[in-house]
Amino acid sequence: MNILDELKWRGAINQQTDEAGLRELINEKDIALYCGIDPSGDSMHVGHLIPFMILKRFQLAGHKPVILIGGGTGSIGDPSGRKSERQLQTMEQIEKNAEKLSNQMRQLFEAGSEHSGIKLVNNYDWLSELSFLDFLRDFGKEFNINTMLAKDVVSSRLDTGISFTEFSYQIIQSVDFLHLFQDEEVQLQIGGSDQWGNITAGLDLIRKKEGAEAKAFGLTIPLLLKADGTKFGKSADGAIWLDPDKTTPYEFYQFWFNQDDRDVVKYLKYFTFLSKEEIEDLAEQVETEPHKRSAQKALAEEMTRFVHGQHALDEAVEISKALFSGDIKGLTAAQIESTFKDVPTSEAPKGEHKLVEFLVDLTKIEPSRRQAREDIKNGAIRIKGAQVKDTDYTISEADSFDNRFVIIRKGKKKYFLVNLI
């Protein structure tokens, strides 16, 4: 299947500047193409992955991906999708963020890949060499203010106001496209739907500088919405990060596993590299056996393996099974620490403690001794996954994880983490 036909089937194309021309070009040869990201943070989240999944598909089809880390543009701020000015970061922070994003990109595009690697570039390298006068003479002269004002990314900000700094962003991104066209033979830019104006501005600049016949193209990705109409990419607790220190592989796995039946097939097409036949089979299972959640399981496994690797996937599955069954005694202290970091937490001294006192006086898990005894007798209290019905039970080191944590489960799903000090 032609890469453009595959992208259409996967619902991954929003707009193209010249579909026929791009199709003809990629039928002739493998092309270089790019997608950029500004280092406004030190990690990507799953929303950032959307255009880069398309870049990865081009890589798997034999094309040459170039990833631009916007060390220069990141110091200015992209106005896209915003109603107010960005807070400028220090250059030191931008450099740190750029290095972390570069490492994430290497993991996604190089780790275990039998295909051609990626080329990472930082636009600070060429933008920082431009003097203000050179910028105005060589590039500013090529841009019409009326045309710039008509771009959605600018027109949407006119009521609230936009600084000259952010107004100039589309010129600078256009300079990036021209530079990569000239120096890296890049002929296609990929971006989110909010980047259409910036991409077309870059194409205009290329043709003004290189001639009307210059073969350069733009392609944007649809805004990915959930079935309820909200924007994809966040959970109730916030962004889902690719950095395992921000979002653990277990949390990452659960994010994908908990997707709605109405969305899961769309996400399988968009985010996984499963074949059309495999996805159609899973789509049928969503219709006939939704309770098995086979499609969600496949989505969670594919994405966790892609971002974090097989070992992290195996651990996420192990933790998920343990929590589902309630048998958590086989988990390590490190797994407990990462998995239960968001549950109610308290502290208690190391050593032996009567269970009722532990639940009431030390941890405040129970409101009163009467309630504690009642819950224990009714089997509502579990320690390290094991049900305890003896009101005279004594908690000891054997009930802990590496003498660091005690996990109490009250009822069917309510967990409490107790740090032993």
C-alpha positions, 0 to 999 in steps of 0.5 A, a space after each residue: 500500500 502506498 504510504 499516502 493511501 495507508 495514511 488515508 486509511 488510518 485517518 491520519 491526513 487532514 490537509 495536503 498542499 499538493 497530493 498529486 505532486 507528493 504522490 508522484 515524488 514519493 513514487 520516484 524516490 525516498 524523500 527527506 521530510 521533517 517535523 519539529 518540536 519546541 523544547 518548551 518542556 523536558 518531555 513529550 506527552 502523548 499529544 506530541 506523538 501525533 505527528 511523529 507517528 506519521 514521521 515514523 510511518 514514513 521512516 518504516 516505508 524507507 523515507 528519511 526523517 529529519 527531526 527539528 528541535 526548536 532551540 531557536 523557535 523555543 526561545 520565542 514561543 509558538 502562538 499556535 493554539 494559545 490565547 495569550 503570550 508564552 512565558 519565555 524560558 532561559 536559554 539554559 533551560 531550553 538547552 536542557 529541555 532540548 537534550 532530553 527531547 533529543 534522547 526521547 526521539 532517539 529512543 523512538 526512532 533508533 532503538 531496535 530499528 532496522 530502518 534508516 536512522 534519523 537526523 536530529 537538528 536544532 534550529 538554534 544552530 542557524 537562526 543564532 547566526 542571523 543578524 537582525 538586519 539580515 533577517 529583515 532584508 533577506 526574509 522579512 521583505 518576502 512576507 506580506 503583513 496582510 497575508 500574515 494577519 490572515 493566517 488562523 494562528 495570528 487572526 485568532 489572537 488579534 482580539 486579545 493581542 499578540 507581540 511582534 515576537 510571536 507574530 514573527 514565529 511563522 517567518 522563523 519557521 519558514 526560514 527553517 523549512 527553507 534551510 532544511 530544503 537547501 541543506 538537507 534536501 527536505 521536501 516535506 514538512 509534517 505538522 498538526 492542523 494548527 501548523 497549516 499556516 506556518 507550513 504554507 508560509 514556508 512553502 511560499 518562501 521556498 518558491 520565492 527563493 528557489 523558484 516556482 518549480 521547487 518541489 516542496 510539500 506540506 501535510 497536516 494531521 487531523 486534530 484528534 478528538 475523543 468520542 465525547 468531543 474533548 481533545 485527546 491526550 490527557 487523563 483526569 490527572 493531567 498529561 500522559 508523559 513519555 518520561 517514565 519519571 513523570 508517567 510510569 510505564 504502568 500508568 502509561 499502559 493503563 491510559 491506553 488500556 482504559 480507552 473507550 470502545 468508541 475510540 480504540 479502533 481509531 487509536 489502533 489505526 493512528 498509533 500502532 503499526 499493526 496491519 490492516 487485517 489485524 486492526 479489522 480483526 480487533 475492530 470486530 472483537 470490539 463489536 462482538 466481545 467488548 467485555 474482553 477488551 482485546 483491542 484496548 489490550 493490544 493498543 496498550 501493549 503496542 504503545 507501551 512497547 514502542 515508547 518504553 520497551 519490552 521490559 517495561 511492558 512486561 512489568 506494567 502487565 505484571 503490576 496490572 494483573 497483581 492489582 486486578 487480582 488483589 494479589 500484590 505480595 509479589 511486587 517489589 518495593 520499587 514497583 509499589 513506590 511507583 504504582 501507589 504514588 497517587 493513593 492516600 499516604 501516611 507514615 508510621 514507625 517501623 516495628 510491630 503494631 496492633 492492627 486496630 491501633 495502626 489503622 486508627 491512631 497511626 495512619 488515620 485510615 479508619 475514623 474510629 476503633 469501632 469502625 476498624 474492628 467492624 471492617 476487620 471482622 467483615 473482611 474489608 481490610 487486606 494487608 499486602 493483598 491478604 485478607 485479615 479478619 482477626 482484630 487482635 492481628 499484629 502488623 510486623 515487618 513480614 507485612 511490609 515491602 522491604 520494610 519500607 511500605 505497608 499497603 492497606 486495601 479497604 473494601 474492593 478498590 481503596 488502597 492506602 500507602 503507609 511509609 515506614 519511618 
